[in-house]
């Protein structure tokens, strides 16, 4: 009880430091959620592991696992479709992939769909429906790109969900031209809301050096949040990429632990998950930060 009270007091003073025009999302419980995806040497998902197979380390120190669940846990996801001008001739592919994603979800999973250009637009609110709103067929490529803002806003929405597994799936060429938030701010929002970011790269090889830069941004979002970066190629289609993401979200292990009050200070703390069995690999978020995230409500 004292530990929880101390953590909430620290969070209270952290929140007080934000200006009044910020929307603050309070982390009510000092619990860190780690979703882990385990594969064998061939890259195939591994099921049937037990809590005793896992050890969580924070800054090299082992942590006591507070809870453990297997792949039956439902997930909430937000699909973000980039419809800015640079995505011309690619929106139909993105639309087909989003529809494919909905067809693969389970009854207990919920998905929301947005498109973004100079602004973020709701296509379909959170639902477990496998049907999609007709407005998705009206998407047109236009305007600038608010990639960072879209990821941030999606994480704000997911932070209010009850599901422990949360994901943002981004279909984009990685070029941000109009966001008021930085990539670091967007990533911070994902880490604090326990959101895994899956980035599907739609950039063209003709983009040259710019493509390398934009791919690095998408890879950073995926790697640090525990998600996955997927580059579309002749070997993997966009629909196949989305099928893989759905399967992965349904075959994870969810572990939680309680950090000590000394780590409820807004700083970055690294996480490492190890498995006792030989030959297995695990992908998970790279760290956590407990500082509340804020959203400016001032107009551009």
N, C-alpha and C positions, 0 to 999 in steps of 0.2 A: 504493500500500500504506500509506504514512504517513497519507494522508488518511482512509482507511477505519479505520485503527487509532485515530487521534485521535478520530474520530466515535464509535467504540465505547467509548472511555474516557469521553467526555463522557456517553454514555448510561448507563454503569455508575454514575457518581456521581449522575446524575439518579434512577436507580432506587433507590439507597441512601437517598434522602431520604424514601421512602415508608415507612409503618409496616408491621410484619410481618403485619398482618391484611389487607393489600391484595394482590389478585392483579394482578401487573404483566405487561403484554404488552410484550415487548422488540421494538423495531424493529431487526432484525438488520442491515439494510443501509440506509445513508444515501441511499436512492433515493426520490424523490417521483414518484408516478404521477399523471398528469393525463389524464383521459378527456374528450375533446372531442366535442361533437355540433354539426355544421355544417349550416346551412340557407341557402337562398337567400332572396330578398326575399319570396317567397310562402309561406315556412315549410316548404318541401319539403327533406328531407334531401339532402345533397350527398355523393356518393361519388367515388372516383377521385383524391382529393388525394394529394400526395406530401409527404414529410418537409420538402422545401425550401419548401413553401407555408406552413409554420408557424414562428412564432417565439415562444418562451416568455420572459416577463419576470418577474423577482422584484424587487419594490420598484423597478420601472423599469429594472432591469439585465438585459440579455439573457443567457440561459443556453444552454449547449451541450446539445442533445438527445442523451441517451444511447441511447435506443431508440425505435422507431416501428413501430406495427402498425396494420392497418386492421380493418374490421368483422368479419373472420373470428374474432377473439379470443373465446373463450367467456366467459360471465359466471356468477357465483354470486349468488343473490338470496335475501332473506328477506322473506316477506310477513307483515305484522303486521295482524291484524284486531282492531279495537277491539270488544270485546263487553261493555263496561261498561253500566250502567243507562241512560246517556244515549243509547245506540245502539239502544234498543228499536225494533222494527219495521224495522231496517235490516240486521240480520245476514244475512237471506236474500239480499239484494242483494250484500253483501260476499262471501258464500260463492260465489255465481255468478260474480263477477268473478275470484276466485282460481282457480276451475276453468278459466275462460276463459284466464287467464294461462298455466296449465300446458299447455293445448292449443296454445299458440302458440310455446313454447320449442323450441330446436333440440336435437339429440341430445347435443351437447357441453355444454349449459347445465345448471346444477343449481339447484334451488329448495328451500327449507325454508319451512314454514308454521307460524305461531304465532297464537294468539289471546291477548288480554290484557284483564284487568279489574283486580281487586285484585292478581292474580298473573299470571305469564306461563305459558302452557301450550303444549306441543308438540303440533301436529296431525300434522305430517309432517316427517321429517328430510330433510336434503339428498339430492336424487335428481333424475334426469333423466326420471323417469316422468311420463307425462301423465295417469295415474290419481291419484286422491286418496283418502286414508284415509276410511273411513266415519264417523269421529268428527267430521268437519267438518259433518256433517248434524245433529249434536247440540248445536250452539252455541246458547247462550241469553244474552240481555243481562241482566247482573246486576253488582252490586258497584261499586267505585270504579274510577278510571282511573290506570294507571301508564304513561302515554305516554312520558315521558322515560326511565324505567327500561327499558321494552321496546326503545326505539331503542338505548339503550346496550348492552343485553345482545345484541341482534342484531349490533351492530358488533363486539363481542368475539368472537362466533362467526365472523363473516366475516373478521376479522383473521387467523384461523388457516387460511383457505383459500388455495390456490395461485393461483387466478384473479386476474388483474390488474384485471378489471372486477368490481366488487362493488356491489350495490345493496340498499337497504331500501325496500320499498314499504309505506307506512302508509295504512290505511283507517281514518279516525277523524274525529270532529267537533272534534278539537283541544283538548278540555278535559282537563287533567291535574289530578287531585284527590288523588293518593295516592303519587306518586313520592318516593323519598328522594334522587334526583339532580335537578339543575337541567337546564333546557333547554340551557344553555351546556355543561354536562358531557357531555350526550348528543351535542351537535354536535362537541365536541372529540374524542370517541371516533370519530365518523364520519370526521373529517378525518385523524386519525392512522392509521385503518385503510383509508384510501382508499375510502370508501363514499359513493356518491351516494344521497341520500334523495329519494324520490318520495312526495309527500304527496297523497292523494286526499281532498278535503274532503267530509264527509258531514253537515255541520251544517245545521240548518234555518233558513230565512229568519226564522222566528218568534223565533229566539234573540236578535235585536236587537243591542245593543252587545256582548254576550258573543260573538256570532258573529264580529264584526270582530276582537276581541282574539284569539280562538282561531285564526282564519284567519291572522293575523299571525304566530303561532307556527309554523304549518305552512309558511307562505311562507318564513320565515327558515331553517328546516331545509333546504328545497329549494334556495333561492337560494345559500346559502353553501357547500353541499356539491356544487353543480353539477347537482343533480337538477331536478325540475320540480314545481310546484304545480298541481293540477288541481281545479277546482271543478265538481262535478256539476251539470248544468243540463239543460233540455230539448234543448239543442243537442249535448250530449255525455253519453252514458250511462256507467255505471260499467264495463260490459264494454268499451265503446269506449275508455275511458281506459286500461284495462289492455292492450288490444291496442296502443295507441300506445306505451306504456311498453316492451313487449317489442320492438317494432320499433326503438325508439330505442336500446335497449341493444345491439341487434345491428348498429347502423349508426354506431358511434362510432369515433373515432381514439384510440389509446392512446399517449401520449408519456411518457417518463420523463426526469428529470434528477437530477444529484447536487448538493445544496446544499453550500456550503463549511462547514467546521467551525464557523465563527462563527455560522451560522444553526441549529446543532443545540443550541439553548439553551432550547427550550420556548416561545419567543415566537411571536407571529403574524406571518407574512410574506405579503404579498399576491402573488397570481399573476395575470398577464394573458397571454392567448394571442391573438396576432394572425395573420391570414391575409393573404398577399400579394395574393390576387385580390380584385377589386372586387365589391361587392354581396353579400358573404357574411357571415353572422353565426355566431358560435360561442358555445356555452354550456359552461362548465366550472366546476370548483371555484374559489372566490374566494381561497383561500390555503392555507397549511399551517402546522402546528406539530409539532415533533418530540418533544415531551415524552411519555414513556410514559404510557399510560392505566392506571388502576387500578380494581379492583372490590372494594368492601368485602365481606367475607364474614360480617360480624356479622349476626345475625338482627334483624328489625325490632323 
